[in-house]
């Protein structure tokens, strides 16, 4: 059988710091970091199952593969069939420099949080660059990169969300997959206690109102994180109450409607 030809290096991931060598990097940390890089590289270019948990490994079509490890600091050469990998990684670097440029690419946030955590644990920086000695640096992640980004880009506050419970549980921590209107993918919410998890389990595939601590992107008011504090049945109150709840949940487009109360009554019927 003919040996397959070695694919070209698409980009390199370097762990740089005092005393950082490939054999000294724990496999768990390496796996977390390279998986996070993979998620950044494939970006929106890789289709994912709509039911996949946010942060799960992308489908095979966009996988990255390890080609070779260069001992110096710790440089990992990566191959990938994803055609936009380098562009996606460059855009990640742009977001680190200019947080307001994030736009709708909130998929970047989770992997950056993971990479910052790994960099901090290794007392190193993680450099993603084009291959070769003079390769252009695409993104540099330090231990404080995600904290600096979130401080400039994210806000938190208590609010109520309405949605359908479609998943409850988790391998390492309880999460709830909540299907929210006008959102293409489930919002995976943190569930802090077993009692709340049990209550959500009883409401599986039902509509609920959940109150808790939300995290929004300042520029788009898109909810990117939610910690559930209480669960209740949704109550259709006055149109004004519903509009206020939607605004509190980041539904700023309601402000563009001339008479939102009349619009909502016409759409769902006054109660």
Order of alpha helices (4+ residues) and beta strands (2+ residues): beta-alpha-beta-beta-alpha-alpha-beta-beta-alpha-beta-beta-beta-alpha-beta-beta-alpha-alpha
